Amino acid sequence: MNSVADTPDITRYSATAVDFARQREVVVALSAFLPPGALLYAREDVQPYECDGLSAYRQIPMIVTLPETEDQVQRILSTCYEMRVPVVARGAGTGLSGGALPLGDGVLLSLARFMRIIEIDPFTRTARVQPGVRNLAISDAAAQYGLYYAPDPSSQIACSIGGNVAENSGGMHCLKYGLTVHNILKLRAFTIEGEVIEIGGDGLDSAGYDLLALMTGSEGLLAVITEVTVKLRPSPERAQCILAAFDDVAKAGQAVANIIAAGIIPAGLEMMDKLTTGAVEPFVNAGYPLDAEAILLCESDGNHAEVDEEIERMAGVMKASGATEIRVSASEAERTRFWAGRKAAFPAAGRISPDYYCMDGTIPKRALPQVLETITALSAKYGLRCMNVFHAGDGNLHPLILYDANRPDELERTEQFGAEILKLSIDVGGTITGEHGVGIEKINSMCDQFRPLELATFHAIKAAFDRHALLNPGKAVPTLHRCAEFGRMHVHAGDEKFPELPRF
């Protein structure tokens, strides 16, 4: 089936057909050291890799590799470097910005088989893991020592730690415990030339530039990660969650600002609007009040005395901020149920819409009421519903724009709606991403956020690691030429962001 000579006609979703001579040349080179099951190139074998979680954009890769050892990763990279073949690294494929969108003339390097937890050290409270290990699997393995891994993206049951590092993922408890960058110590990775690099250390600091922070969130543009050392935390003695209902979205947004202003740093502080709770409640039966315009979930963890005091203070702030109903979880089962609804918000959107487009802007908490009101106005402007669900405590918005790709121009209107949300995030002093990364989805919005000199600096860093721009090219950092073209288009003129890629 995988004989190059017998490969069926494979065309990109874009207009250019695969260069079969080039494909054959690369397959022959990789076949010299990869077993047959680790090298895919027939259309039916590579098509499942055509997109990540941003399924609106698709591209069939020329070749997919599934290495099992570091030696294989090293040889794939060095071979592609010598042949000047672009490479896109892929984890679990749950990313929502198109960061793992493959290239029709490149190699997709899947790290799905790197699934081993190498070591858990309960004394140093660390774990060494391969990049394909699921986020939740780390906490499951560490539980026997009374430890857990703090960052908890909604997709933690499926997303991989390597992808978390690439996107600097957060989660519902990142307000108190930080993003991925705050919860890792060391990385082992390979450059496009096949050179191994080890970044970070076992101490709190290391000499030289902070390359660990540079690599975290670099979206696969600098190196391919093969091992991650994460920090583990003691499981709290107790955790308790408040559910507060509000009759106005702006009031809920102001309550978030009031909690932080009171000097309280909850373990988690999440917000959902009425459309979201209406979609989620039949999905998980979390017990949400369906008549509320918005609800807040606010969690405290620590020892019993700390939790008692913090819950009382947070409930007081909620009441003073206009909460119409306040519930405090009376058991661990009820607390888990409250959070189950929030974690199920994305899949629950499928109950009320064929498709959704998840945004990822971050704003100052003081701007929450203003931004939520503006999103409501934009929803009316574009004639598209929007579920507002987000990490309220750190201002990381995740508006889910609901659309039907089968209806003419709905995806294009959705993209315009999303671009306005990102522009709004910048205008109020925020940024275009909090944890999903830029990928291809937000690459034009990078032109809004950064000046030419800043973009040139980004490109200089990229060139220091990858001078031929072979790792994940065309992602995350736009060229100055692209920004010039984007400026001439005027972002709201109705132009498609990626006309060469097909929509649903």
C-alpha positions as CSV (number, residue, x, y, z in Angstrom):
1,M,0.0,0.0,0.0
2,N,2.8,2.4,0.8
3,S,5.0,1.8,-2.2
4,V,6.0,5.2,-3.6
5,A,5.4,4.0,-7.2
6,D,1.9,2.8,-6.3
7,T,0.9,5.9,-4.3
8,P,-2.5,7.2,-5.5
9,D,-2.9,10.7,-6.8
10,I,-2.5,12.9,-3.8
11,T,-3.4,16.6,-4.1
12,R,-3.3,19.3,-1.6
13,Y,-6.4,21.1,-0.6
14,S,-4.6,24.1,-2.0
15,A,-4.2,24.5,-5.7
16,T,-0.7,22.9,-6.0
17,A,-0.4,19.1,-6.5
18,V,2.1,17.1,-4.5
19,D,5.5,16.8,-6.2
20,F,5.7,13.1,-6.5
21,A,9.4,13.1,-7.5
22,R,10.2,15.1,-4.3
23,Q,8.0,12.8,-2.2
24,R,9.7,9.7,-3.5
25,E,13.1,11.2,-2.8
26,V,12.3,12.0,0.8
27,V,10.5,8.7,1.4
28,V,13.6,6.8,0.2
29,A,15.9,8.8,2.5
30,L,13.7,8.3,5.5
31,S,13.1,4.6,4.7
32,A,16.8,4.0,5.3
33,F,16.3,4.2,9.1
34,L,12.6,4.2,9.8
35,P,10.5,1.0,10.0
36,P,7.5,0.8,7.7
37,G,5.0,1.5,10.4
38,A,6.7,4.7,11.2
39,L,6.5,6.2,7.7
40,L,3.2,7.1,6.1
41,Y,2.6,8.7,2.7
42,A,-0.4,7.1,1.1
43,R,-3.4,9.5,1.1
44,E,-5.6,7.3,3.2
45,D,-2.8,7.0,5.8
46,V,-1.9,10.7,6.0
47,Q,-5.3,12.3,5.7
48,P,-6.2,11.8,9.4
49,Y,-3.3,14.3,10.1
50,E,-4.7,17.1,7.9
51,C,-5.7,19.4,10.8
52,D,-5.5,19.9,14.5
53,G,-8.3,21.1,16.8
54,L,-8.8,24.1,14.4
55,S,-10.5,21.9,11.9
56,A,-11.8,24.8,9.7
57,Y,-8.4,24.8,8.0
58,R,-7.0,21.6,6.5
59,Q,-3.9,20.5,4.5
60,I,-2.8,16.9,3.7
61,P,0.8,16.4,4.6
62,M,3.3,15.0,2.1
63,I,4.7,12.5,4.6
64,V,3.9,11.6,8.2
65,T,6.6,10.1,10.5
66,L,5.9,8.3,13.8
67,P,9.3,7.8,15.5
68,E,9.7,5.9,18.7
69,T,13.2,6.8,19.8
70,E,15.3,10.0,20.1
71,D,17.7,8.6,17.6
72,Q,14.9,8.4,15.0
73,V,13.8,11.9,15.8
74,Q,17.4,13.1,15.4
75,R,17.8,11.4,12.0
76,I,14.5,12.6,10.7
77,L,15.4,16.2,11.5
78,S,19.0,16.0,10.2
79,T,17.8,14.3,7.0
80,C,15.1,16.9,6.4
81,Y,17.7,19.6,7.1
82,E,20.0,18.3,4.5
83,M,17.2,17.9,2.0
84,R,15.7,21.3,2.9
85,V,12.3,19.7,3.7
86,P,10.1,21.6,6.1
87,V,9.0,19.8,9.3
88,V,5.9,20.3,11.5
89,A,5.9,18.6,14.9
90,R,2.6,17.4,16.2
91,G,1.5,16.2,19.7
92,A,-2.0,15.0,20.4
93,G,-3.5,17.3,17.8
94,T,-5.8,19.1,20.3
95,G,-4.4,22.6,19.6
96,L,-6.9,25.3,18.6
97,S,-4.8,27.7,16.6
98,G,-3.7,25.6,13.6
99,G,-0.2,25.3,15.1
100,A,0.1,21.7,13.9
101,L,-1.4,22.3,10.5
102,P,0.8,20.2,8.2
103,L,2.5,21.3,4.9
104,G,1.7,19.7,1.5
105,D,5.4,19.7,0.7
106,G,6.7,18.8,4.2
107,V,7.0,16.1,6.8
108,L,4.7,15.9,9.8
109,L,6.7,14.6,12.8
110,S,4.2,13.0,15.2
111,L,5.4,12.5,18.8
112,A,2.4,10.4,19.7
113,R,4.5,7.3,20.5
114,F,6.7,9.2,23.1
115,M,4.3,8.2,25.9
116,R,6.6,7.1,28.7
117,I,6.7,8.6,32.2
118,I,10.5,8.1,32.7
119,E,10.7,9.0,36.4
120,I,8.7,10.4,39.3
121,D,10.8,11.7,42.2
122,P,8.6,12.4,45.2
123,F,11.5,14.0,47.1
124,T,12.3,16.7,44.6
125,R,8.6,16.8,43.6
126,T,9.4,16.4,39.9
127,A,8.6,14.1,37.0
128,R,10.5,13.4,33.8
129,V,8.2,12.6,31.0
130,Q,8.2,12.2,27.2
131,P,6.2,14.7,25.2
132,G,3.4,12.4,24.2
133,V,2.3,11.8,27.8
134,R,-1.2,13.1,28.4
135,N,-1.5,16.0,30.8
136,L,-3.8,14.2,33.2
137,A,-1.7,11.0,33.1
138,I,1.0,12.9,35.0
139,S,-1.3,13.7,37.9
140,D,-2.7,10.1,37.9
141,A,0.8,8.7,38.2
142,A,1.9,11.1,40.9
143,A,-1.3,10.7,43.0
144,Q,0.3,7.7,44.9
145,Y,2.8,10.2,46.3
146,G,0.2,12.8,47.3
147,L,1.3,15.0,44.4
148,Y,-0.2,16.4,41.2
149,Y,0.7,18.5,38.1
150,A,-1.1,21.9,38.4
151,P,-1.8,23.2,34.8
152,D,-5.1,21.7,33.8
153,P,-6.3,22.7,30.3
154,S,-9.9,21.7,29.5
155,S,-8.5,19.1,27.1
156,Q,-6.2,17.6,29.8
157,I,-7.7,14.2,29.4
158,A,-6.3,14.1,25.8
159,C,-3.7,16.9,25.3
160,S,0.0,16.0,25.6
161,I,2.6,17.7,27.7
162,G,4.8,18.4,24.7
163,G,1.9,20.4,23.1
164,N,1.4,22.1,26.4
165,V,5.0,23.3,26.4
166,A,4.8,24.4,22.8
167,E,1.7,26.5,23.4
168,N,2.4,27.5,27.1
169,S,-1.0,26.1,28.1
170,G,-2.7,27.1,31.3
171,G,-6.1,25.9,32.5
172,M,-8.6,26.6,35.2
173,H,-6.2,26.8,38.0
174,C,-3.4,28.8,36.4
175,L,-4.5,32.0,38.2
176,K,-2.9,30.6,41.4
177,Y,-0.4,28.1,40.1
178,G,0.7,29.6,36.8
179,L,1.0,28.5,33.2
180,T,3.2,25.7,31.8
181,V,6.3,27.9,31.9
182,H,5.9,28.3,35.7
183,N,5.6,24.5,36.2
184,I,8.5,23.0,34.3
185,L,12.3,22.8,35.1
186,K,14.0,21.3,32.1
187,L,13.6,20.4,28.5
188,R,15.5,18.1,26.2
189,A,15.1,18.9,22.5
190,F,16.6,18.6,19.0
191,T,17.2,21.4,16.6
192,I,16.4,21.1,12.9
193,E,20.0,20.2,12.3
194,G,19.7,17.2,14.6
195,E,21.7,18.7,17.5
196,V,20.5,17.8,21.0
197,I,20.0,20.7,23.4
198,E,19.2,20.6,27.2
199,I,17.6,23.7,28.6
200,G,16.9,24.6,32.2
201,G,18.1,22.8,35.3
202,D,17.2,21.3,38.6
203,G,17.6,24.6,40.5
204,L,15.4,27.6,40.7
205,D,17.7,29.5,38.3
206,S,20.4,28.8,35.8
207,A,23.2,30.9,34.2
208,G,22.7,32.8,30.9
209,Y,19.6,33.8,29.0
210,D,16.3,32.2,30.1
211,L,16.0,29.8,27.1
212,L,13.5,27.7,29.0
213,A,11.0,30.5,28.9
214,L,11.9,31.2,25.3
215,M,11.3,27.6,24.3
216,T,8.0,27.4,26.2
217,G,5.3,28.8,23.9
218,S,7.6,28.8,20.8
219,E,5.0,26.7,18.9
220,G,7.5,24.3,17.4
221,L,9.4,27.0,15.6
222,L,12.7,26.5,17.4
223,A,13.2,22.8,18.3
224,V,11.4,19.5,18.7
225,I,11.0,18.6,22.4
226,T,11.6,14.9,23.4
227,E,11.6,15.2,27.2
228,V,10.1,17.5,29.8
229,T,10.9,17.7,33.5
230,V,7.8,19.1,35.3
231,K,7.2,20.4,38.8
232,L,4.8,18.5,41.0
233,R,2.8,20.0,43.9
234,P,1.4,18.5,47.1
235,S,-2.3,17.7,46.7
236,P,-4.3,20.2,48.8
237,E,-5.8,19.1,52.1
238,R,-9.1,20.4,50.9
239,A,-10.7,22.2,48.0
240,Q,-14.1,23.9,47.9
241,C,-15.9,25.8,45.2
242,I,-18.4,28.7,45.1
243,L,-21.0,28.9,42.4
244,A,-22.4,32.5,42.1
245,A,-25.2,33.5,39.8
246,F,-25.7,37.0,38.4
247,D,-28.6,38.6,36.5
248,D,-26.2,40.7,34.4
249,V,-23.0,39.6,32.6
250,A,-21.3,43.0,33.4
251,K,-22.0,42.5,37.1
252,A,-20.3,39.1,37.0
253,G,-17.3,40.7,35.2
254,Q,-17.1,43.4,37.9
255,A,-17.3,40.7,40.6
256,V,-14.1,39.1,39.1
257,A,-12.3,42.5,39.3
258,N,-13.6,43.0,42.9
259,I,-12.3,39.6,44.1
260,I,-8.8,40.3,42.8
261,A,-8.9,43.9,44.1
262,A,-9.7,42.4,47.6
263,G,-6.3,40.7,47.5
264,I,-7.8,37.2,47.1
265,I,-6.1,34.8,44.6
266,P,-8.5,31.9,44.2
267,A,-7.3,28.5,43.0
268,G,-9.7,28.9,40.1
269,L,-12.0,31.7,38.9
270,E,-14.1,30.9,35.8
271,M,-17.1,32.5,34.1
272,M,-19.8,31.2,31.8
273,D,-22.7,33.2,30.3
274,K,-26.4,32.0,30.0
275,L,-25.9,30.6,26.5
276,T,-23.0,28.5,27.8
277,T,-24.7,27.1,30.9
278,G,-27.8,26.3,28.8
279,A,-25.7,24.2,26.5
280,V,-23.7,22.6,29.3
281,E,-26.4,21.7,31.8
282,P,-28.2,19.0,29.7
283,F,-24.8,17.7,28.8
284,V,-23.4,17.0,32.3
285,N,-26.2,17.9,34.8
286,A,-23.9,20.1,36.8
287,G,-26.8,21.8,38.6
288,Y,-26.3,25.2,37.1
289,P,-29.0,27.9,37.5
290,L,-30.4,28.3,33.9
291,D,-32.1,31.6,34.6
292,A,-28.8,33.4,35.4
293,E,-27.3,35.6,32.8
294,A,-23.8,34.5,34.0
295,I,-22.3,32.3,36.7
296,L,-18.9,32.4,38.3
297,L,-17.0,29.4,39.7
298,C,-14.6,30.4,42.4
299,E,-12.4,27.8,44.1
300,S,-10.3,27.9,47.3
301,D,-7.8,25.2,48.2
302,G,-5.3,24.6,51.0
303,N,-5.6,23.6,54.6
304,H,-9.0,23.6,56.3
305,A,-8.5,27.0,58.1
306,E,-7.3,28.7,54.9
307,V,-10.2,27.4,52.9
308,D,-12.8,28.4,55.5
309,E,-11.5,31.9,55.7
310,E,-11.2,32.4,51.9
311,I,-14.6,30.9,51.1
312,E,-16.2,33.3,53.5
313,R,-14.4,36.3,52.1
314,M,-15.1,35.4,48.5
315,A,-18.8,34.8,49.2
316,G,-18.9,38.2,50.8
317,V,-17.4,39.9,47.7
318,M,-19.8,38.0,45.4
319,K,-22.8,39.1,47.5
320,A,-21.6,42.8,47.5
321,S,-21.1,42.6,43.8
322,G,-24.7,41.7,43.1
323,A,-24.9,37.9,43.1
324,T,-28.5,36.7,43.0
325,E,-27.5,33.2,44.3
326,I,-24.5,31.8,46.0
327,R,-23.8,28.1,46.5
328,V,-20.8,26.5,48.3
329,S,-20.0,22.9,47.3
330,A,-21.0,20.7,50.2
331,S,-19.0,17.7,49.1
332,E,-16.1,16.7,46.8
333,A,-18.7,15.1,44.4
334,E,-20.5,18.5,44.1
335,R,-17.3,20.4,43.6
336,T,-16.3,18.0,40.9
337,R,-19.7,18.4,39.3
338,F,-19.4,22.2,39.2
339,W,-16.1,21.9,37.4
340,A,-17.2,19.1,35.1
341,G,-19.7,21.6,33.5
342,R,-16.9,24.1,32.9
343,K,-14.6,21.5,31.4
344,A,-17.3,20.3,29.1
345,A,-18.2,23.7,27.7
346,F,-16.4,23.2,24.4
347,P,-17.9,19.8,23.5
348,A,-21.3,21.0,24.8
349,A,-21.3,23.6,22.1
350,G,-22.0,20.8,19.7
351,R,-25.5,20.4,21.2
352,I,-26.6,23.8,19.9
353,S,-24.4,24.4,16.8
354,P,-22.8,22.4,14.0
355,D,-19.5,24.3,14.3
356,Y,-17.8,26.7,16.7
357,Y,-14.7,28.9,16.5
358,C,-12.9,29.3,19.8
359,M,-11.1,32.6,20.4
360,D,-8.3,33.2,22.9
361,G,-7.7,36.8,23.8
362,T,-6.5,38.1,27.1
363,I,-7.5,41.4,28.7
364,P,-7.0,43.4,31.9
365,K,-9.6,42.3,34.5
366,R,-10.8,45.9,34.8
367,A,-11.9,45.7,31.1
368,L,-14.1,42.6,31.5
369,P,-17.5,44.4,31.7
370,Q,-16.7,46.6,28.7
371,V,-15.4,43.7,26.6
372,L,-18.3,41.5,27.3
373,E,-20.8,44.2,26.4
374,T,-18.8,44.8,23.1
375,I,-18.8,41.1,22.3
376,T,-22.6,41.1,22.7
377,A,-22.8,44.0,20.2
378,L,-20.5,42.2,17.8
379,S,-22.7,39.1,18.0
380,A,-25.7,41.2,16.8
381,K,-23.6,42.9,14.2
382,Y,-22.5,39.6,12.6
383,G,-25.7,37.7,13.3
384,L,-23.8,34.9,15.1
385,R,-24.3,33.6,18.6
386,C,-21.4,33.6,20.9
387,M,-20.9,31.5,24.1
388,N,-18.7,33.4,26.6
389,V,-16.7,31.0,28.7
390,F,-13.2,31.9,30.1
391,H,-10.6,32.0,32.7
392,A,-12.0,35.1,34.3
393,G,-9.4,35.4,37.0
394,D,-6.5,36.1,34.6
395,G,-8.7,37.7,31.9
396,N,-8.2,34.9,29.4
397,L,-11.3,35.0,27.2
398,H,-12.5,32.0,25.2
399,P,-15.5,33.2,23.3
400,L,-17.0,30.4,21.2
401,I,-18.5,31.8,18.0
402,L,-21.2,29.5,16.8
403,Y,-21.7,29.0,13.0
404,D,-22.7,26.5,10.3
405,A,-20.0,25.9,7.7
406,N,-22.6,24.6,5.3
407,R,-24.1,28.1,5.1
408,P,-22.5,30.4,2.6
409,D,-20.1,33.0,4.1
410,E,-20.8,32.0,7.8
411,L,-17.2,30.9,8.4
412,E,-15.9,34.1,6.8
413,R,-18.2,36.2,9.0
414,T,-17.0,34.2,12.0
415,E,-13.4,34.9,11.2
416,Q,-14.2,38.6,10.9
417,F,-16.0,38.5,14.3
418,G,-13.0,36.7,15.8
419,A,-10.6,39.3,14.4
420,E,-12.6,42.1,16.0
421,I,-12.4,40.3,19.4
422,L,-8.7,40.1,19.1
423,K,-8.4,43.7,18.0
424,L,-10.6,44.7,21.0
425,S,-8.3,42.7,23.3
426,I,-5.3,44.7,22.1
427,D,-7.2,48.0,22.3
428,V,-8.0,47.6,26.0
429,G,-4.4,46.7,26.8
430,G,-4.4,43.0,26.4
431,T,-3.0,40.4,24.0
432,I,-4.3,38.1,21.2
433,T,-3.6,34.9,23.0
434,G,-3.5,33.5,26.6
435,E,-2.7,29.8,26.0
436,H,-3.8,28.6,22.6
437,G,-0.9,30.1,20.7
438,V,-0.9,32.0,17.4
439,G,-0.5,29.2,14.8
440,I,-2.1,30.3,11.6
441,E,-5.3,31.5,13.2
442,K,-4.0,34.7,14.7
443,I,-1.0,35.4,12.5
444,N,-2.6,38.5,10.9
445,S,-3.5,39.8,14.4
446,M,0.1,39.7,15.2
447,C,0.5,42.6,12.8
448,D,-1.9,44.6,15.0
449,Q,-0.1,43.8,18.2
450,F,3.6,44.1,17.3
451,R,5.6,46.8,15.5
452,P,8.0,46.0,12.6
453,L,11.1,46.1,14.9
454,E,9.6,43.6,17.3
455,L,8.6,41.3,14.5
456,A,12.1,41.6,13.1
457,T,13.5,40.6,16.5
458,F,11.2,37.5,16.5
459,H,12.6,36.5,13.1
460,A,16.1,37.0,14.3
461,I,15.5,34.6,17.2
462,K,14.0,32.1,14.8
463,A,17.0,32.3,12.5
464,A,19.4,31.7,15.4
465,F,17.8,28.3,15.9
466,D,16.6,27.5,12.3
467,R,18.3,29.7,9.7
468,H,16.5,28.1,6.8
469,A,13.1,28.4,8.4
470,L,12.3,24.7,8.1
471,L,10.5,24.1,11.5
472,N,6.8,24.9,11.3
473,P,7.3,27.7,8.7
474,G,4.6,30.2,8.1
475,K,3.2,30.0,11.7
476,A,3.1,32.3,14.7
477,V,5.3,35.2,13.5
478,P,4.2,37.0,10.3
479,T,6.7,38.4,7.8
480,L,6.8,42.1,7.4
481,H,5.6,41.7,3.8
482,R,2.5,39.9,5.1
483,C,1.8,42.7,7.6
484,A,2.1,45.2,4.8
485,E,-0.4,43.3,2.7
486,F,-2.6,42.8,5.7
487,G,-2.6,46.6,6.4
488,R,-3.7,47.3,2.8
489,M,-6.5,44.8,3.1
490,H,-8.0,46.5,6.2
491,V,-8.9,43.7,8.5
492,H,-12.6,44.1,8.4
493,A,-13.0,44.3,4.6
494,G,-14.2,40.8,4.3
495,D,-11.1,39.2,2.9
496,E,-10.5,35.6,3.8
497,K,-7.4,35.0,6.0
498,F,-6.2,32.0,4.1
499,P,-7.7,31.8,0.7
500,E,-5.5,29.0,-0.4
501,L,-6.9,26.7,2.3
502,P,-10.3,25.1,1.8
503,R,-13.1,25.6,4.4
504,F,-15.5,22.9,5.4
